[in-house]
Amino acid sequence: MYFVEQNNQALSEGLSLSEGQIKNIKDISAYWIIDNGRDGMPDYVDLNNSHDVYDTLNVRMPDRLNVRVKINSPQELK
């Protein structure tokens, strides 16, 4: 939420990075990990946000999330 609001100070505190490093971030996105067949094993990342939430066989894993961060200069972040 902080990234969407362009609240660099809050994002800096939340990620423990300097505001200069925060300006290097182009995008932050989070995606659900889907478990096909409810076997407890992750099967794929829902990159298109197309998973049917009413599907009772293939479910979003409540304890796992995939986070993608796009940055301008990779060498700037550890």
LINCOR-V573897 format. One record per pair of residues at least 12 apart in sequence whose ideal C-beta (glycine too) atoms are under 10 Angstrom apart, sorted by the first residue. I is the first residue (numbers start at 1). GAP is how many residues later the second one is. D is the distance in Angstrom with one decimal. If there is no record, write none. Layout:
i/gap/d
I/GAP/D
I/GAP/D
//
This chain:
i/gap/d
1/13/9.8
1/27/10.0
2/12/6.3
2/13/9.0
2/20/9.2
2/26/8.9
3/12/9.8
3/19/8.8
3/22/7.1
3/23/9.7
3/24/7.6
3/25/4.8
3/26/9.2
3/66/9.4
4/24/8.8
6/16/9.9
7/15/9.7
8/12/9.5
8/13/9.9
8/14/4.9
8/15/6.9
8/17/9.3
9/13/8.7
10/12/9.7
11/14/7.9
11/17/8.5
15/13/9.3
15/54/9.5
15/62/9.7
17/59/9.8
17/60/7.6
17/61/9.2
20/56/8.5
21/50/9.1
21/52/9.9
21/55/6.3
21/56/6.2
21/57/9.1
22/55/9.9
23/49/8.4
23/53/9.5
24/45/10.0
24/47/5.2
24/48/5.1
24/49/5.7
24/50/9.0
24/51/9.8
24/52/4.9
24/53/6.5
25/44/6.3
25/45/7.3
25/46/5.5
25/47/7.8
25/51/9.7
25/52/8.2
26/43/8.5
26/44/4.3
26/45/6.1
26/46/5.8
27/41/7.6
27/42/7.3
27/43/4.2
27/44/8.7
28/39/7.1
28/40/7.3
28/41/5.3
28/42/7.7
28/43/9.6
29/18/8.8
29/20/9.7
29/37/8.8
29/38/7.3
29/39/4.8
29/40/8.1
29/41/8.1
30/35/5.5
30/36/6.9
30/37/5.2
30/38/7.7
30/39/10.0
31/13/9.8
31/14/5.1
31/15/5.5
31/16/5.7
31/17/8.9
31/18/7.3
31/20/9.6
31/29/9.8
31/34/7.2
31/35/4.5
31/36/7.9
31/37/7.1
32/12/9.8
32/13/7.5
32/14/4.7
32/15/9.6
32/17/7.8
32/19/6.3
32/21/9.4
32/27/9.3
32/28/4.3
32/29/7.2
32/30/9.3
32/32/8.2
32/33/6.8
32/34/7.6
33/12/5.6
33/13/7.4
33/18/9.9
33/27/7.3
33/28/4.8
33/29/9.8
33/30/9.2
33/31/4.4
33/32/6.7
33/33/5.7
34/12/5.4
34/16/10.0
34/17/5.6
34/21/9.0
34/24/5.8
34/25/7.2
34/26/6.3
34/27/7.2
34/30/9.7
35/22/9.5
35/23/6.8
35/24/5.4
35/25/7.7
35/26/5.1
35/27/9.7
35/29/8.7
36/19/9.7
36/21/7.5
36/22/4.8
36/23/8.8
37/20/6.4
37/21/7.0
37/22/9.2
38/18/8.5
38/19/6.6
38/20/7.8
38/21/6.0
38/23/9.8
40/21/8.4
40/23/9.9
41/20/9.3
42/19/6.0
42/22/6.1
42/24/9.0
43/15/7.8
43/18/9.3
44/14/9.4
44/22/9.8
45/19/9.5
45/20/9.4
45/21/4.6
45/23/9.0
46/12/10.0
46/14/7.5
46/20/8.5
47/19/8.3
47/21/8.5
//
